[in-house]
Amino acid sequence: MVLNGLQRTNIRNNHKPPKKTNTFFNTLTALLNKEFYKKYILRILYIKIKTRNFVYIKYAIMDFSKYTFKTGEHRGKKVIFIQFPYNQKLIDDLRKEIKYAKWSKNKKSWYLPDFPTVRKQLNIPQEKIINKKINKIHPVNQEALQSFIHQLELKAYSQNTIRVYVAEFMHLLQLIDKHPIEKLTANKLKDYFLYCVNNLNMKERKMNGKINAIKFYFEQVLHQPKMFFDIPRPKKPITLPKMLSIKEIKRIFLVVDNKKHLLILKLCYGMGLRVSEVVNLKITDIDSSRMQVLVAGAKGKKDRYVNLPETVLNLLRNYYKIYKPKKWLFEGQYGGQYSTRSVQAIFKNAMKKANINKQIGIHGLRHSYATHLLESGADLRFIQELLGHHNIKTTQIYTHVTHISKSKIKSPLDSF
């Protein structure tokens, strides 16, 4: 058993832990129930060393009440300063608990980078989107931006959708400056869209996102009737997914030396995962007994199960022994989830080392997974479920990529 926070969770182990472990848990739970110990934040850094009968666990307790955290700037970057009375034990505890803490001679203070993952680790509230954006907007339209963001949050839109919608809405607000947005007429909005297409050369996908964001404000915030004016939607180009051959994917895997990076790429291809799904994987999502992985809260807030490739299992176990992740399967430099940008950079570097010059992103591994499954004879309906597609039409696009079915078609000229 492993103590996770203040709760116990079972780990898959056929052997029961010794009575000493149970006594330890009972003692620790009793201590935590006392008022004196409530001011401590329990940081669990457990190292599982499996033997025949034992799972050993190492704990570290740091008294965060003796430290003060204050946001600020240092050398032009946002940081979190750590202030406390000089005490060598406090310094040792800090450096042991947060290894990336640095000392500033000028500020005479320890500090950390002001990243969302660091704030989460220190229980500091995250900086709200509105605080970052509000000063870039004329005071006349600042309330409109606040209402726009609040409505997006109330509707529980994903952080990525909120980020995109806010960026598109702000583009309009900055352009109209002090003109109140609620007074924009249908003709003025059409002129704005034409300006984006003709002057800024915005493409179809960009324009559709912009229209969706602005429609959201007028329909969901101002509660105007749906389609309060006729918006001509740009036609989306029908493009085929970019993919890699099996030989090219093998070349990519061969040039990756880092086990963590290799595992990330193999899971992207071997399970057909989106980059956001890979970084969202938790240790508890892996079920090696059933050889399945839970992809929780994927696109459209849908859960699904995918098959864990047998060839990845040993690499996965070796990775766990080396890196010892605590919650997320892949953790970043400052704790918390690995970033999607880091994963994209891994793939880009691997492509370069493998001398593959195709213009393709890491999402191409997902496309390759689906195409190779189809070529091996997998049913399209099963591929749809594995990819998490809502509509079978989305999956059918891969039938245009695979060459197996097309190769069976003979030209009429060959019948002569």
Secondary structure as UniProt FT lines:
FT   STRAND          2..4
FT   TURN            5..6
FT   STRAND          7..9
FT   HELIX           19..32
FT   HELIX           35..39
FT   STRAND          41..43
FT   STRAND          60..62
FT   HELIX           64..66
FT   STRAND          68..74
FT   TURN            75..76
FT   STRAND          77..83
FT   HELIX           88..97
FT   TURN            99..100
FT   STRAND          102..104
FT   TURN            105..108
FT   STRAND          109..113
FT   HELIX           116..121
FT   TURN            122..123
FT   HELIX           129..133
FT   HELIX           134..136
FT   HELIX           139..154
FT   TURN            155..156
FT   HELIX           159..176
FT   TURN            177..178
FT   HELIX           181..183
FT   HELIX           186..198
FT   HELIX           204..216
FT   HELIX           217..221
FT   TURN            226..227
FT   HELIX           246..255
FT   HELIX           259..270
FT   TURN            271..272
FT   HELIX           275..279
FT   HELIX           283..285
FT   STRAND          286..287
FT   TURN            288..291
FT   STRAND          292..295
FT   TURN            299..300
FT   STRAND          304..307
FT   HELIX           310..323
FT   TURN            333..334
FT   HELIX           340..353
FT   TURN            354..355
FT   HELIX           363..375
FT   TURN            376..377
FT   HELIX           380..387
FT   HELIX           392..396
FT   HELIX           397..400
FT   HELIX           404..407
FT   HELIX           412..415
//
